[in-house]
């Protein structure tokens, strides 16, 4: 049986900045790339569906749980891949706000990764009350109501921290995660389980691979100058 989404993320897998020291920005020339895919080990369970009985005009009457999305070829979406780099190219906050949508009473994207210091533009096109509740630690817990007339708000995330669980108190099935990073060497797998992280200085690295229901594992990789290291990782229920 799958563990609770929020209990896994909040109780066991909070990763914050600090540790061995601050990330050092350097000029990277001839950097290498880490790419590949994360797939489900074994037979993936069928997607879970549930009935919606509140705000059905905006939300619909049925939803599919987004906590484990496995494609036809076994690729797992929404896996966070973080290279534990201590130095590399500089991290720059995006010039424009990072969009986080609530359309159809669902969070899009389900896992949102961004540089620490970014401003998140939280959107509410639904015409119903949403309540955005971010349960951070390094970033203080914050809970903001978005009535139907409030179509967007700006939300600054200052500190590196991941995962930050986000939920809607008005619609309890709405859950997502924010990944606030101190360096640029991270990715979130797409619908096929694929990811790519470029411009890594050559060397040996430990990589953290995290999924909200499948947990966290670490992998070792070697990056060569100007080359591509291709990996095929598997996650599954224990």
N, C-alpha and C positions, 0 to 999 in steps of 0.2 A: 504494500500500500504506500502511496506517495506521502511524504511528510508535508506538513503545512508549509506553504510558500513563505509566509512571513516568519515563522519560527526558525526555519533554516537560515534565512538571510540575516535576521536581526540577532538571534541568539548565538549563532556559531560562526558567521562568516563576515563580520564587519572588518574591513581592511582600511586603515587610515594612514595618513602620511606620517613620516617620522622615521622610526626604525634606525637603519644604519646611517642615515644622514641625508642631507638635502641632495636633490638631483642637480647635476652639473651640466650646464649647457655648453656645448663645444661645437666647432665647425666639423661637419661630417662630409667627407669626400669618399666616393667609391663605396657607399654603404650597401649593405646586403638586404635581402627581403626574406621574411618568414611568411609562408603561405601554406594553405592546405584546407582540410575540412575536418569537422567533428561529427561523428556519426553515432547512432544509437547501437549499443552492444546487445545483440539478441533481437527479440521481437518486441517492437514498441507497443505499448498499450493503445487501444483505440482512444481517440480524442473524446473527452468528456463534454457532454452538452447539458444544459440546465435551462429551466423555464424562468422567464422574467415576468414579474407581475407588477412592477412599478414603472411609471413613466414610459409605458409601452409605445406611445406615439413617437417618442424620440429614440427609445432604446431598442424597440422590437420586442418580440415575445420569446426568443430563444437565443442563447449565446453558447459559444464553445470556449471552454477554459483555455487561457493562453499560456499556462504554466509549463506545458511540455508540447512543443510543436515539432513533429517529426515528419519529414517529407517522404515521398514514395520511395526514394533511394536510401532512406535511413538517415539523411542529414538532419541535424538538430539546429533549429533556429534559436537565436537569442542566447548563444553561449558567449561569455566574455572571455577574451584572451588577452592577457597582460604580460608583456615581457618585463622582467624585473631588472630594468636597466638603471644604472646609477649615473650614467652620463650619455649624452647624445644631442640631437638637434634641439633647439630651443622650443619651448611650448608657448604658443601664442593663443590667446582667447580669440574666438571668431569675431569678425567685425560686426556681424549681424547677430541678433538673438537666435538661440537654438529653439526650434519649434517643438512643442509637446502638446498634442491635440487630444481632445476628449470626444471626438465625433462619434455619434451612435452609442454613447455611454461605454466607450472603450478607449483605453489609452493607446496612442500611436506616437512613437514606437513603444513597444512593451518594455524594451530595455534601451535607455537613452544614455550614450556615452559622450562626454564632452570635457574640454579642459577646465580645470578648476579656475574659478574667477569668471566663468561664463554667466550670461544672463539668459534664463530660460523664459521663452514667451509661451505661457500656458494659455491655450485657446479653448473657448467654450462656444461652439456653434450650435449646440443642441436646443437651446431655448428652455432648459430646465435647470434647476439648482444642482450644481456640482460642488463638492467640497474637497479641496486638494490638501492632503495631509502627508507631509514628508517627514519621515521618522529618522532624521539624522542624529549623529552623535557629535562628530567634529563640526558639522553644520547643525546648529540647534534645531530641535524639532519645531516644525511650523505647520500651522493649520489655517487655511484660508478658504472662506466660502466664496463661491462664484455664482451669484444669482443669475437668472436667465438673461438679464439685461447687461451683465458684465461679460463681454465677449473675449477679453484677454487681460492678462496681468503679466507684469515683469517680475521675475523671481531670480535673485542673484544667489549663486552657489559659490561661496568664497573659498572653502577649504577642500583639499583632496580627501576623498572618502568614497568607499564603495564596499558593498552595494548600499544605497540609500533606498529603503522601501518606501513606496508612495501608494496611497490608497485614497479612495473616495468614501467618506463616511455616509454619504447619502445613497450610494449604490455600492454595497459591500463586495460585489464581484469585481469591481474595478481595482486592479492592482498592477503596479509597474515598478521598475527600478531605475534609479539614476546612478551613473558611474562617473564620478568627478575625479579627474586624473591630474597628477603632478608632472607627467611627462607624456610625450606623444606616441608612445609605443604600445598601443592597445587597439582592439577591434572587437566588434560584435558580429557573430556569424549570421549570414543571411538565411533565406528560406531553404537553401540547399546544404547548409552547414558550412559553407565556405567563408574564408576570411583571408586577409592579406595585411601585413605590416611591413612598411618599407623604410629605407634610409637608416637601418641599424648599423652602428659601428661593428666591424668584424670582431668576433670573440665568442666565448661560451656564455650561455645565459640559462637561467631558470625561468620557466614560463608558468604562470598560474592560469588554469582553465577552470572557469566557474559557471555553473548553471543552477538556477534557483531551486530545482527539485532534485537534481542529480548530484549536487554538492561540488566540491572543489578538489582538484588534483594538480600536481605539479609535473612538469616535463622539462627535460634538459635538451637544449638545442645548440648547435654550432652554426654561427653565421659567418660566411666567407665574404670577403670584399668583392663587391660587384656581382655576387652570385645570389641564387634563390635556394633556400632550404625549404623543401616541401615535406609536410608532415601529414599523417593520417591518424587521428586520435579517436578513441571510442570512449563513450560514457554510457553507464547503464545503472539500473537499480541494483543495490547491494542485496 
